[in-house]
Amino acid sequence: MRQRNRGRVALATAAAMCAAAALPGQAYAAGEPAVYTFDPGAEKVDGAEASTDASALTPGSVYRSSIKPGQKLYYRLNLDAKTNGYVSAVAVPRGDGRVAYGDGITVSISDSTDLQCSSEDARFESAEFPRPIAAYAYRTMEKDASICQGAGTYNVLIERESKETSAPDEWDLELRYESEPQLKSAGSMPTDAPENWPSASPTPPTTAPQNRSGGTSYYDATGLETGEWKEEGGIKPGQTLFYRVPVDWGQQVFATATLSNSNASDEYIGNALALSLDNPAHGHVDSAMPLSYSGKPTSVSLDPLPPVAYENRYDSNSSVSAMRFAGWYYLSVTLSPQIAKSYGKNGIPLTLRVKVEGEAGRSPYAGDAGDFSVTQDDRDDARDGKNGPQAAKSDRMTMVAVAGIGAGSVLVLGLGAWTLLARRRAATAPAAPKNPADGGQPYGSPPQTW
């Protein structure tokens, strides 16, 4: 059985399955291509415009909130003096979601004196079409650091920037707060980022493409392993598809997205498709240059990234720094809604080539690392194409089966013991006195008839 923190996922899965037709976590109306399914277990929380009014976030929890154009919202963390904390925000535009270059959010964490621990932004750049975007900030304990190292109250600040030409609707927010596990031995860990690592793209998988449908969010992202994967039905204009890949310590992940040809048109569409990678804490790792499309087969790849290593966090390059822990890495692919004007609303065939290279190394953490680890169950889920809810359901069914077998075995053993005891009692019981007047039958026996 898994040793992950699955309780919240299991409860959320049950809720989602009971209301599968309604999908209450969706950000858009049913049938629209830009649908995003929020975690059904997310707790509603309102951001505060004054830091003193901020609501506290709990480690291991997921929250739903919203933010208006130009708004700055605070949330609170209560941190000790030894734990690394990560808060991520996924921004999901509502309505028609018109966005412009530079629109986006900034997530930062600061101490009580407003000294900033870290900050990251997520922006709509040349691919100016609405889609979920994610960023994270963190407070980490570092040797010889002078700020953000003490226990106390810390502020999470989420700021939204939108141009006047952008849609004025609120953006939904999905917030996560995760604590990084403690190290086995902090003093033995390297404190410098690796200078050299394999940067050549590997030989692509040679197996035939297999069908696999992407999810609509991080919550239901579809598992993938090394191979070539074909999106069933293709990707529709305006649609964002999510996939997840288990990447262990010492391993590298490579990904390429390919759009097939279309006979509907040969119109040139710049920035037609966006490919992005996020880490297990939903921190942004890297994005591929937006792909242009003119009806011919074309592809785009992520730049080579370093093997997962704890010491990557000390690198000044944000893409290298984000490859700091093992776990599920999330790929998202979005097709521009502009495609529909020239190529129609039907899906365009999409394939993803994924390769995970390198031998899995040992975890630097003490005990169960939770979401910052890769288990054999995770590898099995990636092979079978399971998302989080499906994996949680499988765990639950296994647990029920094991419990049922155990209860049945106890019942059978109990009945057997009861029967054996009854027989022993019968064998050792004294004989009943006999009645001479009734032919030697025991007293109380029914009269014999002939």
DRENGUKOL-585142 format. One record per residue (C-alpha): x, y, z; chain; residue number from 1. Coordinates in steps of 0.05 Angstrom, whole numbers, always signed. Each point is the difference from the previous one (the first is absolute). Layout:
N
DOMI        u        v        w   chaine   num
DOMI        X        Y        Z        A   NUM
...
***
This chain:
450
DOMI        u        v        w   chaine   num
DOMI       +0       +0       +0        A     1
DOMI      +23      +71      -12        A     2
DOMI      +29      +40      +56        A     3
DOMI      -20      +67      -29        A     4
DOMI      -46      +51      +30        A     5
DOMI      -61      -27      -37        A     6
DOMI      -56      +15      +49        A     7
DOMI      -21      +66      -32        A     8
DOMI       +6      -29      -70        A     9
DOMI      -42      -61      +18        A    10
DOMI      -56      +44      +29        A    11
DOMI       +3      +47      -59        A    12
DOMI       -3      -59      -48        A    13
DOMI      -63      -27      +32        A    14
DOMI      -33      +68       -5        A    15
DOMI      +21       +8      -72        A    16
DOMI      -25      -69      -21        A    17
DOMI      -67      +10      +33        A    18
DOMI      -11      +63      -41        A    19
DOMI      +39      -18      -63        A    20
DOMI      -54      +23      -47        A    21
DOMI       -4      +69      +32        A    22
DOMI      +75      +10      +11        A    23
DOMI      -10      +55      +53        A    24
DOMI      +74      +19       -1        A    25
DOMI       -2      +24      -72        A    26
DOMI      +18      +73      -13        A    27
DOMI      -41       +4      -64        A    28
DOMI      -67      -26      -25        A    29
DOMI       -3      -72      -23        A    30
DOMI      +21       -9      -72        A    31
DOMI      +47      +60       -4        A    32
DOMI      +71      -19      -19        A    33
DOMI      +34      +41      +54        A    34
DOMI      -30      -40      +58        A    35
DOMI      +44       -7      +62        A    36
DOMI      -19      -50      +54        A    37
DOMI      +19      +26      +69        A    38
DOMI      +16      -48      +55        A    39
DOMI      -68      -17      +31        A    40
DOMI      +33       -3      +69        A    41
DOMI      +24      +73       -5        A    42
DOMI      -23      +45      +57        A    43
DOMI      -28      +68      -17        A    44
DOMI      +44      +57      +26        A    45
DOMI       -3      +75      -13        A    46
DOMI      +64      +39       -8        A    47
DOMI       +6      +63      +42        A    48
DOMI      +21      +69      -24        A    49
DOMI      +30      +14      +69        A    50
DOMI      +53      -49      +24        A    51
DOMI      -28       +3      +71        A    52
DOMI      -66      -30      -25        A    53
DOMI      +32      -57      -38        A    54
DOMI      -25      -71       +8        A    55
DOMI      +50      -54      +21        A    56
DOMI      +16      -56      -48        A    57
DOMI      +14      -71      +25        A    58
DOMI      +56      -45      -27        A    59
DOMI      -25      -55      -46        A    60
DOMI      -63      +38      -17        A    61
DOMI      -32      +26      -64        A    62
DOMI      -42      +64       -4        A    63
DOMI      -44      +38      -49        A    64
DOMI       +1      +74       -5        A    65
DOMI       -6      +55      -53        A    66
DOMI      +34      +65      -19        A    67
DOMI      -22      +62      -38        A    68
DOMI      +42      +42      -49        A    69
DOMI      +53      +40      +38        A    70
DOMI      -18      -32      +66        A    71
DOMI      +51      -19      +54        A    72
DOMI      -22      -55      +48        A    73
DOMI      +33      -26      +63        A    74
DOMI       -1      -69      +33        A    75
DOMI      +37      -21      +63        A    76
DOMI      +49      -55      +16        A    77
DOMI      +22      -22      +70        A    78
DOMI      +70      -28       -8        A    79
DOMI      +50      -32      +47        A    80
DOMI      +76      +10       -4        A    81
DOMI      +16      -64      -37        A    82
DOMI      -52      -15      -54        A    83
DOMI       +1      +20      -73        A    84
DOMI      -69      +24      -22        A    85
DOMI      -26       +8      -71        A    86
DOMI      -63      +36      -22        A    87
DOMI      -24       -4      -72        A    88
DOMI      -55      +36      -37        A    89
DOMI      -34      -23      -64        A    90
DOMI      -36      +58      -33        A    91
DOMI      -59      -19      -45        A    92
DOMI      -33      +56      -42        A    93
DOMI      -76       +1       -1        A    94
DOMI      -49      +17      -55        A    95
DOMI      +30      +15      -68        A    96
DOMI      +66      +10      +37        A    97
DOMI      +31      +51      -47        A    98
DOMI      +72      +10      +21        A    99
DOMI      +58      +43      -25        A   100
DOMI      +75       -5       +0        A   101
DOMI      +26       +9      +71        A   102
DOMI      -66      -17      +35        A   103
DOMI      +11      -48      +58        A   104
DOMI      +11      -10      +74        A   105
DOMI      +58       +6      +48        A   106
DOMI       +5      -44      +62        A   107
DOMI      +47      +20      +57        A   108
DOMI      +14      -18      +72        A   109
DOMI      +25      +51      +51        A   110
DOMI      +15       +0      +74        A   111
DOMI      -36      +44      +51        A   112
DOMI      +48      +58      -15        A   113
DOMI      -17       -4      -75        A   114
DOMI      +68      -28      -20        A   115
DOMI      -13      -44      -60        A   116
DOMI      +19      -74       +3        A   117
DOMI      -14      -16      -73        A   118
DOMI      -44      +20      -58        A   119
DOMI      -22      -28      -67        A   120
DOMI      -47      +24      -54        A   121
DOMI      -41      -35      -54        A   122
DOMI      -14      +42      -62        A   123
DOMI      -36       -4      -66        A   124
DOMI      +54      +18      -48        A   125
DOMI       +0       -9      -76        A   126
DOMI      -53      -55       +6        A   127
DOMI      -55      +50      +16        A   128
DOMI      -58      -48      +12        A   129
DOMI      -33      -20      +66        A   130
DOMI      +23      -63      +36        A   131
DOMI      +18      -21      +70        A   132
DOMI      +67      +28      +22        A   133
DOMI      +38      -17      +64        A   134
DOMI      +54      +29      +45        A   135
DOMI      +26      -14      +70        A   136
DOMI      +40      +33      +55        A   137
DOMI      +36      -31      +59        A   138
DOMI      +34      +10      +66        A   139
DOMI      +61      -45       +5        A   140
DOMI      +50       -9      +56        A   141
DOMI      +70      +16      -26        A   142
DOMI      +68       -1      +33        A   143
DOMI      +27      +69      +14        A   144
DOMI      -65      +33      -24        A   145
DOMI      -20      +63      +39        A   146
DOMI      -73       +8      -18        A   147
DOMI      -62      -44       +3        A   148
DOMI      +33      -51      +46        A   149
DOMI      -39       +9      +65        A   150
DOMI      -65      -29      +25        A   151
DOMI      -62      +44       -4        A   152
DOMI      -52      +29      -46        A   153
DOMI      +15       +7      -74        A   154
DOMI      -42      +34      -54        A   155
DOMI      -18      -28      -68        A   156
DOMI      -16      +55      -50        A   157
DOMI      -33      -13      -67        A   158
DOMI       -2      +58      -48        A   159
DOMI      -37       +3      -67        A   160
DOMI      +20      +44      -58        A   161
DOMI      -48       +9      -60        A   162
DOMI       +0      +48      -58        A   163
DOMI      -60      +45      -14        A   164
DOMI      -15      -40      -63        A   165
DOMI       -5      -65      +40        A   166
DOMI      -64      -29      +26        A   167
DOMI      -19      +31      +67        A   168
DOMI      -27      -65      +30        A   169
DOMI      +28      -30      +63        A   170
DOMI      +50      -56       -7        A   171
DOMI      -11      -62      +42        A   172
DOMI      +59      -22      +43        A   173
DOMI      +19      -70      +23        A   174
DOMI      +49       +5      +57        A   175
DOMI      +44      -55      +30        A   176
DOMI      +44       +1      +61        A   177
DOMI      +51      -55       +7        A   178
DOMI      +55      -12      +51        A   179
DOMI      +65      -32      -24        A   180
DOMI      +22      -62      +40        A   181
DOMI      +59       +5      +47        A   182
DOMI      +68      -24      -24        A   183
DOMI      +34      -62      +25        A   184
DOMI      +62      +40      +14        A   185
DOMI       -1      +74      -18        A   186
DOMI      +75       +9      +11        A   187
DOMI      +18      -51      -53        A   188
DOMI      -40      +31      -58        A   189
DOMI      +37      +39      -54        A   190
DOMI      -13      +75       +2        A   191
DOMI      +22      +15      -71        A   192
DOMI      -40      -12      -63        A   193
DOMI      +32      -51      -48        A   194
DOMI      +40      +33      -54        A   195
DOMI       -2      -57      -51        A   196
DOMI      -56      -46      -19        A   197
DOMI      -23      -36      -64        A   198
DOMI      -31      +52      -45        A   199
DOMI       -7      -39      -65        A   200
DOMI      -70      -20      -21        A   201
DOMI       -9      -76       +3        A   202
DOMI      -20      -46      -56        A   203
DOMI      -76       +6       -5        A   204
DOMI      -43      -61      +17        A   205
DOMI       -8      -48      -59        A   206
DOMI      -63      -35      +23        A   207
DOMI      -66      +12      -37        A   208
DOMI      -44      +56      +28        A   209
DOMI      -51      -23      +51        A   210
DOMI      -67      +34      +13        A   211
DOMI       -5      +39      +65        A   212
DOMI      -47      +57      +18        A   213
DOMI      +26      +59      +40        A   214
DOMI      -34      +28      +61        A   215
DOMI      -29      +69      +11        A   216
DOMI      +43      +22      +60        A   217
DOMI      +55      -19      +48        A   218
DOMI      -53      -38      +40        A   219
DOMI      -17      -49      -56        A   220
DOMI      +64       +3      -41        A   221
DOMI      +11      -66      -38        A   222
DOMI      +60      -42      +16        A   223
DOMI      +54      -11      -53        A   224
DOMI      +65      -38       -2        A   225
DOMI      +55       -2      -53        A   226
DOMI      -33       -9      -68        A   227
DOMI      -40      +34      -54        A   228
DOMI      -72      +18      +18        A   229
DOMI      -56      +19      -47        A   230
DOMI      -57      +44      +27        A   231
DOMI      -65      -35      -15        A   232
DOMI      -43      +47      -42        A   233
DOMI      +56      +50       -6        A   234
DOMI       +6      +67      +36        A   235
DOMI      -56      +51      -12        A   236
DOMI      +10      +76       -8        A   237
DOMI       +2      +33      +68        A   238
DOMI      +10      -67      +36        A   239
DOMI      +54      -13      +52        A   240
DOMI      +20      -72      +14        A   241
DOMI      +39      -23      +61        A   242
DOMI      +46      -60       +8        A   243
DOMI      +46      -22      +57        A   244
DOMI      +66      -38       -3        A   245
DOMI      +37      -31      +60        A   246
DOMI      +72      +25       +2        A   247
DOMI      +44      -28      +55        A   248
DOMI      +66      +25      +30        A   249
DOMI      +55       +0      -52        A   250
DOMI      -48       -4      -59        A   251
DOMI      -12      +48      -57        A   252
DOMI      -65      +12      -37        A   253
DOMI       -7      +19      -73        A   254
DOMI      -64      +17      -37        A   255
DOMI      -21      +18      -71        A   256
DOMI      -70      +19      -24        A   257
DOMI      -18      -12      -74        A   258
DOMI      -60      +26      -38        A   259
DOMI      -21      -41      -60        A   260
DOMI      -19      +29      -68        A   261
DOMI      -69      +27      -15        A   262
DOMI      -34       +1      -68        A   263
DOMI      -49      +55      +22        A   264
DOMI      +47      +58      -16        A   265
DOMI      +72      +23       -8        A   266
DOMI      -10      +65      +38        A   267
DOMI      +60      +21      +41        A   268
DOMI      -15       +7      +75        A   269
DOMI      +57      +26      +42        A   270
DOMI       +5      -23      +73        A   271
DOMI      -50      -56      -13        A   272
DOMI      +20      -48      +55        A   273
DOMI      +33       +7      +69        A   274
DOMI      +37      -56      +37        A   275
DOMI      +18       +9      +73        A   276
DOMI      +31      -41      +57        A   277
DOMI      -12       +9      +75        A   278
DOMI      +32      -36      +59        A   279
DOMI      -33      -41      +57        A   280
DOMI      -14      +64      +40        A   281
DOMI      -33      +31      -62        A   282
DOMI      +58      +47       -9        A   283
DOMI      +15      +19      -72        A   284
DOMI      +60      -35      -30        A   285
DOMI       +2      +18      -74        A   286
DOMI      -41      +16      -62        A   287
DOMI      +15      -16      -72        A   288
DOMI       -1      +56      -51        A   289
DOMI      -72       +7      -24        A   290
DOMI      -11      -42      -62        A   291
DOMI      -26      +31      -65        A   292
DOMI      -45      -40      -46        A   293
DOMI      -18       +1      -74        A   294
DOMI      -35      -66      -10        A   295
DOMI      +65      -41       -5        A   296
DOMI      +29      -48      +51        A   297
DOMI      +43      +39      +50        A   298
DOMI      +27       -9      +70        A   299
DOMI      +31      +36      +59        A   300
DOMI      +44      -26      +57        A   301
DOMI      +20      +21      +70        A   302
DOMI      +73      +19       +7        A   303
DOMI      +43      -53      +34        A   304
DOMI       -7       +4      +76        A   305
DOMI      +48      -27      +53        A   306
DOMI      -11      -65      +39        A   307
DOMI      -42       +9      +62        A   308
DOMI      +47      +18      +58        A   309
DOMI      -10      +34      +67        A   310
DOMI      +58      +48      -13        A   311
DOMI      -32      +27      -64        A   312
DOMI      -35      +50      +45        A   313
DOMI      +64      +39       +6        A   314
DOMI       +3      +16      -74        A   315
DOMI      -17      +70      -23        A   316
DOMI      -37      -27      -61        A   317
DOMI      -73       -9      +20        A   318
DOMI       -9      -60      -46        A   319
DOMI      +59      -36      +32        A   320
DOMI      -21      +21      +70        A   321
DOMI      -70      -28      -10        A   322
DOMI      +28      -70      -12        A   323
DOMI      +12       -6      +75        A   324
DOMI      -42      -60      +20        A   325
DOMI      -27      -66      -25        A   326
DOMI      -73      -13      -12        A   327
DOMI      -53      +12      -53        A   328
DOMI      +20      +52      -51        A   329
DOMI      -59      +31      -39        A   330
DOMI       -3      +13      -74        A   331
DOMI      -54      +46      -28        A   332
DOMI      -16      +12      -73        A   333
DOMI      -46      +56      -25        A   334
DOMI      -25      +11      -71        A   335
DOMI      -16      +72      -17        A   336
DOMI      -75      +16      -10        A   337
DOMI      +21      +38      -63        A   338
DOMI       +9      -67      -34        A   339
DOMI      -76       -8       -4        A   340
DOMI       -7      +59      -49        A   341
DOMI      +41      -34      -54        A   342
DOMI       +0      -74      +18        A   343
DOMI      -68      -10      +33        A   344
DOMI      -20      -20      +70        A   345
DOMI      +19      -74       -6        A   346
DOMI      +62      -28      +33        A   347
DOMI      +67       -1      -36        A   348
DOMI      +39      -64      +11        A   349
DOMI      +52       +9      +55        A   350
DOMI      +56      -46      +23        A   351
DOMI      +47       +7      +59        A   352
DOMI      +68      -33       +1        A   353
DOMI      +24       -9      +72        A   354
DOMI      +65      -29      +24        A   355
DOMI      +26       -9      +71        A   356
DOMI      +75      -14       +1        A   357
DOMI      +47      -23      +55        A   358
DOMI       +0      -48      +58        A   359
DOMI      -43      +18      +60        A   360
DOMI      +42      +22      +59        A   361
DOMI      -11       +1      +75        A   362
DOMI      -44      +52      +33        A   363
DOMI      +36      +50      +45        A   364
DOMI      -61       +4      +46        A   365
DOMI      -11      -35      +66        A   366
DOMI      -61      -46       +0        A   367
DOMI      -60       +6      -46        A   368
DOMI      +11      +56      -50        A   369
DOMI      -73       +4      -22        A   370
DOMI      -10      +39      -64        A   371
DOMI      +76      +10       -6        A   372
DOMI      +14      -72      -18        A   373
DOMI      -13      -52      -54        A   374
DOMI      -27      -68      +22        A   375
DOMI      -10      -64      -39        A   376
DOMI      -74      +15       +3        A   377
DOMI      +13      +66      -35        A   378
DOMI      +38      -35      -55        A   379
DOMI      -57      -49       -8        A   380
DOMI      -50      +57       -3        A   381
DOMI      +42      +34      -55        A   382
DOMI       +3      -65      -39        A   383
DOMI      -76      -10       +6        A   384
DOMI      -17      +73      -14        A   385
DOMI      -34      +12      +67        A   386
DOMI      -13      +70      +27        A   387
DOMI       -1      +17      +74        A   388
DOMI      -74      -16      +13        A   389
DOMI       +6      -67      -36        A   390
DOMI      +62      -17      +40        A   391
DOMI      -34      +18      +65        A   392
DOMI      -61      -42      -19        A   393
DOMI      +46      -59      -16        A   394
DOMI      +33       +7      +68        A   395
DOMI      -68       +2      +34        A   396
DOMI      -25      -61      -36        A   397
DOMI      +63      -38      +18        A   398
DOMI       -9      +20      +72        A   399
DOMI      -72      -22       +0        A   400
DOMI      +19      -66      -32        A   401
DOMI      +55      -13      +50        A   402
DOMI      -47      +19      +57        A   403
DOMI      -54      -45      -28        A   404
DOMI      +47      -59       -7        A   405
DOMI      +25      +12      +70        A   406
DOMI      -70       +4      +30        A   407
DOMI      -21      -62      -38        A   408
DOMI      +60      -39      +24        A   409
DOMI      -14      +20      +72        A   410
DOMI      -73      -21       -8        A   411
DOMI      +18      -68      -29        A   412
DOMI      +52      -12      +54        A   413
DOMI      -51      +21      +53        A   414
DOMI      -53      -47      -26        A   415
DOMI      +50      -57       -4        A   416
DOMI      +23      +12      +71        A   417
DOMI      -73       +3      +24        A   418
DOMI      -17      -66      -35        A   419
DOMI      +62      -35      +27        A   420
DOMI      -15      +25      +71        A   421
DOMI      -72      -24       -6        A   422
DOMI      +23      -69      -22        A   423
DOMI      +50       -6      +57        A   424
DOMI      -53      +20      +50        A   425
DOMI      -47      -53      -28        A   426
DOMI      +53      -53       +4        A   427
DOMI      +18      +15      +72        A   428
DOMI      -71      +11      +28        A   429
DOMI      -25      -54      +51        A   430
DOMI      -53      -48      -24        A   431
DOMI      -72      +16      +19        A   432
DOMI      -33      -46      +53        A   433
DOMI      -46      -52      -30        A   434
DOMI      -73      -15      +18        A   435
DOMI      -11      -75      +11        A   436
DOMI      -75       +9       -9        A   437
DOMI      +11      +23      -71        A   438
DOMI      +43      -55      -26        A   439
DOMI      +66      +31      +23        A   440
DOMI      -10      +66      -39        A   441
DOMI      +29      +63      +31        A   442
DOMI      -47      +41      +42        A   443
DOMI      -36      +53      -41        A   444
DOMI       +4      -41      -65        A   445
DOMI      -63       -3      -42        A   446
DOMI      -37      -67       +7        A   447
DOMI      +20      -51      -52        A   448
DOMI      -53      -25      -48        A   449
DOMI       +4      -63      -40        A   450
***
